[in-house]
Amino acid sequence: MTPEQITSVRNYLCKRLGTENITIKPRKVSDSVEVYLDQEILGLLYIDDEDKDDISYDLNISILQQDLQT
């Protein structure tokens, strides 16, 4: 993902989730980034840019059972 795409997605997520505490960090692979809420990883965000006229993003959030019990 380009820095411009990361900024755009971060701004969108902050607006939709109602918080400015979202950080997006690049990974070693170029098709995804890590999304953090505060300092805790929220999930992975993948880009589907196979069709340059129809780019989409997929946020994959994993929730551990042990986290639900706190």
C-alpha positions as CSV (number, residue, x, y, z in Angstrom):
1,M,0.0,0.0,0.0
2,T,1.2,3.5,-0.8
3,P,1.6,6.1,2.0
4,E,-1.4,8.0,0.4
5,Q,-3.6,4.9,0.6
6,I,-2.6,4.3,4.2
7,T,-3.5,7.8,5.2
8,S,-6.8,7.7,3.4
9,V,-7.8,4.4,5.0
10,R,-6.6,5.6,8.4
11,N,-8.7,8.7,8.1
12,Y,-11.7,6.7,7.0
13,L,-11.4,4.2,9.9
14,C,-10.9,7.1,12.5
15,K,-14.1,8.7,11.2
16,R,-16.2,5.5,11.1
17,L,-15.0,4.2,14.5
18,G,-15.1,7.6,16.2
19,T,-11.6,7.7,17.4
20,E,-8.3,9.2,16.4
21,N,-6.3,6.5,18.2
22,I,-5.9,4.3,15.1
23,T,-2.4,3.7,13.8
24,I,-1.5,1.8,10.6
25,K,1.9,0.2,10.3
26,P,3.4,-1.2,7.1
27,R,4.4,-4.9,6.9
28,K,7.1,-6.6,5.0
29,V,4.6,-7.7,2.4
30,S,3.0,-4.9,0.3
31,D,-0.5,-6.3,0.1
32,S,-1.4,-5.6,3.8
33,V,-0.8,-3.4,6.8
34,E,-1.3,-3.8,10.6
35,V,-4.1,-1.7,12.1
36,Y,-3.7,-0.7,15.8
37,L,-6.2,0.8,18.2
38,D,-4.3,2.6,20.9
39,Q,-1.2,0.4,21.2
40,E,-3.0,-3.0,20.6
41,I,-3.2,-4.7,17.2
42,L,-6.7,-4.6,16.0
43,G,-6.2,-6.6,12.8
44,L,-4.8,-6.8,9.3
45,L,-5.9,-4.6,6.4
46,Y,-5.5,-6.1,2.9
47,I,-5.7,-4.3,-0.4
48,D,-7.3,-5.8,-3.5
49,D,-5.8,-3.7,-6.3
50,E,-5.8,-6.3,-9.1
51,D,-8.3,-4.1,-11.0
52,K,-6.9,-0.6,-10.8
53,D,-10.3,0.8,-11.4
54,D,-11.9,-1.1,-8.6
55,I,-9.6,-1.0,-5.5
56,S,-11.0,-2.3,-2.3
57,Y,-9.7,-2.9,1.3
58,D,-10.5,-5.8,3.6
59,L,-10.1,-5.4,7.4
60,N,-9.6,-8.8,9.1
61,I,-10.1,-8.6,12.9
62,S,-9.4,-11.7,15.0
63,I,-11.0,-11.9,18.4
64,L,-9.6,-14.3,20.9
65,Q,-12.1,-16.1,23.2
66,Q,-9.9,-15.1,26.2
67,D,-10.3,-11.4,25.3
68,L,-14.1,-11.8,25.5
69,Q,-13.9,-12.9,29.1
70,T,-12.3,-9.7,30.4
